[in-house]
Amino acid sequence: MLSPQLPEFTRPGAEKQKLGFPILTDIGNKVGEAYGLVFRLPDDLIEVYRKLGVDLPRFNGDDSWRIPIPARIVIRRDGIVAAAEADPDYTHRPEVEPTLEVLRSL
């Protein structure tokens, strides 16, 4: 799993969910950007986030207000993409089970 959030913010959730894999930090959204999956939140949504107390700059370690589109990309060890899914509606995240099915098939 890859997230633009700093480890101090992803670690507690990973521990609570008892994840058996690491959450890697994509500082500055560089990896997401390379895949064309990063966008800046619109100004009106930034204001909503601020009013709700969502401090995205603190969580991500920069004040760009950029986030990646939720995506699942499974790359085989030989470098071939086994599966990919992305949804421009950033409130929709790929379900876990299809990802697990792809991983089991490798």
C-alpha positions in Angstrom: 0.0 0.0 0.0 1.2 3.5 -0.9 0.0 6.7 0.8 1.0 10.3 0.6 0.4 10.5 4.4 3.5 10.6 6.7 4.2 7.4 8.6 3.2 8.8 11.9 -0.3 9.1 10.6 -0.6 5.8 8.7 1.1 3.7 11.3 -1.7 3.9 14.0 -4.4 2.8 11.5 -2.2 0.0 10.1 -1.6 -1.3 13.7 -5.3 -1.0 14.5 -6.3 -2.9 11.4 -3.5 -5.4 12.0 -2.3 -5.1 8.5 0.2 -7.8 7.5 2.0 -5.6 5.0 3.7 -2.2 5.1 2.2 1.1 4.2 4.8 3.0 2.1 5.0 6.8 2.1 4.8 8.6 -1.2 6.4 11.8 -0.1 5.2 14.6 -2.4 3.0 12.2 -4.3 5.9 11.4 -6.7 4.9 7.8 -7.4 1.2 8.8 -7.8 2.3 11.6 -10.1 4.4 9.2 -12.2 1.2 7.2 -12.8 -0.9 10.3 -13.6 -3.0 9.8 -10.5 -2.5 13.0 -8.5 -4.7 16.1 -8.5 -5.1 19.3 -6.5 -8.3 19.7 -4.5 -10.4 22.5 -5.7 -10.3 25.7 -3.6 -13.9 25.3 -2.4 -13.3 21.8 -1.2 -10.1 22.9 0.5 -12.2 25.4 2.5 -14.7 22.6 3.4 -11.8 20.5 4.6 -10.4 23.4 6.7 -13.8 24.1 8.3 -14.1 20.4 9.2 -10.6 20.5 10.7 -9.0 18.2 8.1 -5.3 19.3 8.1 -4.1 17.7 4.9 -0.9 19.7 4.8 0.1 18.3 8.3 -0.9 14.7 7.3 1.0 14.8 4.0 3.9 17.0 5.1 3.4 19.7 2.4 0.9 22.4 1.6 0.1 21.4 -2.0 -3.4 20.1 -1.2 -2.8 17.3 -3.7 -4.0 13.8 -3.3 -3.8 10.7 -5.5 -6.9 9.1 -7.1 -7.4 5.8 -5.2 -6.0 3.1 -7.4 -4.9 -0.5 -7.3 -2.0 -1.6 -9.5 -0.7 -5.1 -9.0 2.7 -5.6 -10.8 4.1 -9.1 -11.1 7.7 -9.7 -10.2 8.6 -9.8 -13.9 7.4 -6.2 -14.2 4.1 -7.0 -16.0 1.0 -5.3 -14.7 -1.4 -8.1 -13.6 -4.3 -5.8 -12.7 -5.1 -2.1 -12.5 -8.1 -0.1 -11.2 -8.6 3.6 -10.6 -11.6 5.7 -10.1 -11.6 9.5 -10.5 -14.1 9.8 -7.7 -11.6 9.9 -4.9 -14.3 9.0 -2.4 -14.5 5.5 -4.0 -11.7 3.1 -3.1 -11.0 -0.2 -4.8 -12.3 -3.1 -2.8 -9.8 -5.4 -1.1 -11.2 -8.8 -2.2 -10.5 -8.3 -6.0 -6.9 -7.3 -5.1 -6.5 -10.4 -3.0 -7.9 -12.6 -5.8 -5.3 -11.2 -8.2 -2.5 -11.7 -5.7 -3.7 -15.3 -5.1 -3.6 -16.0 -8.8 0.0 -15.0 -9.2 
